[in-house]
Amino acid sequence: MHTRILLTIFPVTLFVAGYSFPLGGPPSPQTPTTTNVSIELPDGEGKEQVTSLCTTCHDLERVVNQIKSPEAWKVTVSDMLERVSPDMEKEASTIADYLSAHFGVATSDVLTRIISLLDQGDSAASNRLARENVEALREELDEILEDMDRGFDELGRQKARYDVLQDKFIQYEATWMPYEAIFQLFSRVTDHSGYLNHFQAKRLRVTGARHTTSADHFWDLQDYVRALREYDEGTKILRSAIPLAEEVGNQKLVAACLTNIGYNEIYSGNATVGLEVYTQALEIAEQRNDEIFQGMYLLNLGTFHLYTMQSQDALKYALQAAEMNAKIGRRTWEANALLNVGASYLSLQRLEEADSYLQKALLKAQEAKDRRSHGRILYNLALLNSLLDRIPEATTFMEKAVAWYVEYPIVYNEAERTVLQYQGSRYLAGAHRKLDNLEKAQYYADNASKIMGRDPQKLAAYLVDPHINFLKWKDFRKEHGFD
C-alpha cells in the first residue's frame, strides 16, 4: 500500500463528472528534483558507481542534498540498489562508503570529545571543553541544524509503504536525536540558550510528521478512530513546536509546522480551520520572499480549495501557483498547478479553458516524468470530453487512465486506485455500449464486477470515504459517531 507522509504537502486533484465531488487521495508530499548535470561529485572510489547507478531513478541533486550517518547511508544505498538488482552488495558497500565520506555527518574533534565525555558521565569536563570552544562549537551546531533540515526534506521526498517510511523516520532519528545532549549542554553553559529550543522545535516537527504518517496509514486501513487520534496528536505536537521556533526567529519552521497542522485539520474534517492555518503559512512565505515555499503553499491551497468545492478560490491559487512554479523551474509542481487550474475550470463548467489547461498539464507531466499527476490528468481529460459529449475521445482517455493506474500501483494509494478503476470501468462499459462495441463493454463491465467482488465492503467504504469525497464528511461523522 502506498502511504502518504506529511512533510511537504504535494497536491492531487481530479473531478468526477456526474458524481460532483473531487476524487483522489490526500496530497502526497513529493519534492521534485530537477535534472542538474552540472553537479560535480568529489573524486574518490565510488564516484563512478554513484554517477552510473544512483541516477537511474533520480538525479545527483537528490544525492548531494542528503546528509546521513554511515549506518543510514548503508540502509539507503542497499534499499535503492535492490530495486536495480538483488546482487549488488559490493557496489552498495562501495557507494555507501563514498557517500559517508563526502556526504556524511561530520564532527570536529571537539564535538567528538564532548560526546565521549557525556557518554562517560563526565559533565564537569564536557562543560569546561564547551566553554573553551564556544564559537567553534556554535558554528558546528549551526551546521547540524541545517543538515537536519536537509535530511528532513529528503525524507519528505520518499514515496513508499508505511513500514518503509517508518524505517526512514528511525534512520533520521538515529542520525540526529543523539545530538540533543550537546544542544542541552551548549545552551546551559553558554549565552546561546536558544539552541536547545531550536533543536527541540525541529525534533517536535519530525515527531508531529511521524504521527501524521501513522494517521494516514490507519486511515488507509479504515481504522478511522485511531487515525483521527493520530492526526490530533500530531497537531498538538506541532503546535508545541511553534513557540520554540518563534523564540529563535525561525519563521520558515513556523510555516512548515502550520502547513502540517493545516493538513491534519483538513483531513480530520475541519477544513475551515485547516485552510486558515495554511493561509498563515503562505503569508509567512510571502513575508520572507521565499518563492519555493510560496510555490508549494499556493499549489496546495489550490488543491485544498478544490477538495472543499470552493472552485473560484481554487482557480485563483492554482493560477498563481502555475506562474510561480514556472518561474522557479519546479516542473512537477507546475504540472500539478496546471492540473488544478484545469480541474477548477472543469468544476466551474468553463470547459474550453479546462481543456486547454489539462492539455498543458499533460505535456508538463510528460516532460517532468511525473507519473502521479499524469494518471490524474488523463482521468480529468476523460471526464471533460464526456461533458463535451465527445464519447470516442472520452473513452480513449479513460482507457489510458485505467491502464495507467494498473501500471503504476505504487504511485497511488489503494483507495484512489480502487475507486478510479471501479468508476472508470463502469464508465467505459456504458461508453462502449453507446459506441456499439459490445465486446469491450462486456470486458469493462466484468472488470468493474471483479473489483467489486474482491472486497465489496471495502469498496463501499471507499466510495463514501471523506478523504476522497469531502462532501461526505457530515454523513461520515454521523455514521461513525464522531459528532
Salt bridges, closest charged atoms under 4 A:
ASP43 OD1 - LYS47 NZ 3.03
ASP79 OD2 - ARG83 NH2 3.15
ASP79 OD2 - LYS168 NZ 3.51
GLU135 OE1 - ARG138 NH2 2.68
ASP142 OD2 - ARG138 NH1 3.31
ASP147 OD1 - ARG150 NH2 2.16
ASP149 OD1 - LYS202 NZ 2.72
ASP149 OD1 - ARG205 NH1 3.71
GLU154 OE1 - ARG157 NH1 3.03
ASP163 OD1 - ARG161 NE 3.05
GLU173 OE1 - ARG210 NH1 2.75
GLU180 OE2 - ARG203 NE 3.45
ASP220 OD1 - ARG4 NH2 3.17
GLU230 OE1 - HIS211 ND1 2.86
ASP232 OD2 - LYS236 NZ 3.30
ASP290 OD2 - ARG288 NH1 2.89
GLU291 OE2 - LYS327 NZ 2.57
GLU334 OE1 - LYS364 NZ 3.55
GLU353 OE2 - ARG350 NH2 2.81
ASP355 OD2 - ARG390 NH2 3.33
GLU367 OE1 - LYS364 NZ 3.30
GLU399 OE2 - HIS432 NE2 2.79
GLU399 OE2 - LYS440 NZ 3.26
GLU414 OE2 - LYS458 NZ 3.55
GLU416 OE1 - ARG376 NH2 2.63
